[in-house]
Amino acid sequence: MVNQRISVKDIQISVGGTIIGGAEELSMTVAADNEEAYEAGNYFPVEIIDGKKHVTGTIARAFIDVATLNELFPADAGVWESFTITGQVVSGKTPSRTMTLTGAKFDSFDVNSLALDGYAKNSLPFKALNWKLS
């Protein structure tokens, strides 16, 4: 498995193009399950085959605009569609670039656990479908 850890600042969280909040800190790991391919009778691999990619991470000290969230999901604000996260990369192999995570979803999120001002006190783990640097 190949891993790359990336830290991000100036994070915005948006749903359908509407910014609903942000966070003070985000760290993520991009991992790939690469496999070796062998020829019959050979003890050494002849090729490395790209495997499944996994994008996971944690958002710390998030703040969510609860009023906007309730407008977007009036029936059940606890059930989110996928969202987009953007931010400025501060570490990893490509600092000072903008990173965008698409198709992200929190592993678990309870709107009722937010403070009245919309701050989440706990870290929020997430998974994402894809990421890109620009």
C-alpha positions as CSV (number, residue, x, y, z in Angstrom):
1,M,0.0,0.0,0.0
2,V,1.4,3.4,-1.0
3,N,0.5,6.3,1.3
4,Q,0.8,10.1,0.9
5,R,-0.2,12.3,3.8
6,I,-1.3,15.9,3.1
7,S,-2.2,18.7,5.4
8,V,-4.5,21.6,4.3
9,K,-5.5,25.1,5.7
10,D,-8.1,27.6,4.7
11,I,-10.7,24.9,4.2
12,Q,-14.2,25.5,2.7
13,I,-17.0,22.9,2.7
14,S,-19.6,23.3,0.1
15,V,-22.7,21.3,-1.0
16,G,-23.9,21.8,-4.6
17,G,-21.8,25.0,-5.0
18,T,-23.1,26.6,-1.7
19,I,-20.5,27.1,0.9
20,I,-21.9,25.8,4.2
21,G,-18.8,26.0,6.4
22,G,-15.2,25.4,6.8
23,A,-12.5,24.1,9.1
24,E,-9.3,25.1,10.7
25,E,-7.4,21.9,9.9
26,L,-7.7,18.9,7.5
27,S,-5.3,16.0,7.1
28,M,-5.8,13.3,4.6
29,T,-4.2,10.1,3.3
30,V,-4.2,8.9,-0.3
31,A,-3.5,5.2,-0.4
32,A,-3.3,2.7,-3.2
33,D,-3.4,-1.1,-3.1
34,N,-0.8,-1.9,-5.7
35,E,-0.1,-5.5,-6.6
36,E,2.8,-7.3,-8.3
37,A,2.3,-9.4,-11.4
38,Y,4.4,-12.5,-11.9
39,E,5.2,-14.7,-14.9
40,A,4.9,-18.4,-14.5
41,G,8.1,-19.8,-12.9
42,N,9.5,-16.4,-12.1
43,Y,10.3,-15.3,-8.5
44,F,10.5,-11.6,-9.3
45,P,7.6,-9.4,-10.3
46,V,7.5,-8.3,-13.9
47,E,5.0,-5.4,-13.4
48,I,3.4,-3.4,-10.6
49,I,-0.4,-3.1,-11.3
50,D,-2.2,-0.1,-10.0
51,G,-4.8,-1.1,-7.4
52,K,-7.8,0.5,-5.7
53,K,-7.3,4.1,-4.5
54,H,-8.5,5.2,-1.0
55,V,-8.9,8.9,0.0
56,T,-9.6,9.2,3.7
57,G,-9.0,12.0,6.3
58,T,-10.1,14.0,9.2
59,I,-11.4,17.5,9.6
60,A,-10.6,19.2,12.9
61,R,-12.4,22.3,14.4
62,A,-15.1,22.4,11.7
63,F,-17.7,25.1,11.6
64,I,-21.0,24.6,9.8
65,D,-23.7,27.2,9.0
66,V,-26.6,25.4,10.5
67,A,-29.2,27.7,9.0
68,T,-27.9,27.1,5.5
69,L,-27.7,23.4,6.2
70,N,-31.3,23.3,7.4
71,E,-32.3,25.2,4.2
72,L,-30.5,22.6,2.0
73,F,-31.9,19.6,3.9
74,P,-35.1,20.7,5.7
75,A,-36.5,17.2,6.3
76,D,-33.4,15.6,7.8
77,A,-30.4,17.8,8.2
78,G,-28.4,14.8,9.5
79,V,-28.4,13.1,6.1
80,W,-26.0,14.8,3.8
81,E,-25.4,14.5,0.1
82,S,-21.8,14.3,-0.9
83,F,-19.9,17.6,-0.5
84,T,-16.8,19.3,-1.8
85,I,-13.8,20.4,0.3
86,T,-11.2,22.9,-1.0
87,G,-8.2,24.2,0.8
88,Q,-4.6,25.4,0.6
89,V,-1.9,22.7,0.9
90,V,0.6,23.4,3.7
91,S,2.6,20.1,3.7
92,G,3.3,17.1,1.5
93,K,5.1,17.0,-1.8
94,T,3.2,20.0,-3.2
95,P,2.8,22.9,-0.7
96,S,1.1,26.2,-1.7
97,R,-1.3,24.6,-4.1
98,T,-5.1,24.3,-3.9
99,M,-6.5,20.9,-3.2
100,T,-10.1,19.9,-4.0
101,L,-11.8,16.8,-2.7
102,T,-15.0,15.8,-4.5
103,G,-17.7,13.3,-3.5
104,A,-16.7,13.5,0.2
105,K,-18.9,12.2,2.9
106,F,-18.5,12.2,6.7
107,D,-18.2,8.7,8.2
108,S,-20.6,9.9,11.0
109,F,-22.0,13.4,11.7
110,D,-24.7,14.5,14.0
111,V,-26.0,18.1,13.5
112,N,-27.3,18.0,17.1
113,S,-23.7,17.7,18.4
114,L,-22.8,21.1,16.9
115,A,-22.7,24.0,19.3
116,L,-25.2,26.8,18.8
117,D,-22.5,28.8,16.9
118,G,-22.1,25.8,14.5
119,Y,-18.6,24.6,15.7
120,A,-17.9,20.9,15.9
121,K,-15.8,20.1,18.9
122,N,-14.8,16.6,17.7
123,S,-12.8,15.6,14.7
124,L,-14.9,14.5,11.8
125,P,-13.5,11.6,9.8
126,F,-14.4,11.5,6.1
127,K,-13.9,9.5,2.8
128,A,-13.8,11.1,-0.6
129,L,-14.2,9.8,-4.2
130,N,-11.4,11.8,-5.8
131,W,-9.0,14.6,-5.2
132,K,-7.0,17.0,-7.4
133,L,-4.3,19.7,-7.1
134,S,-4.4,22.9,-9.0
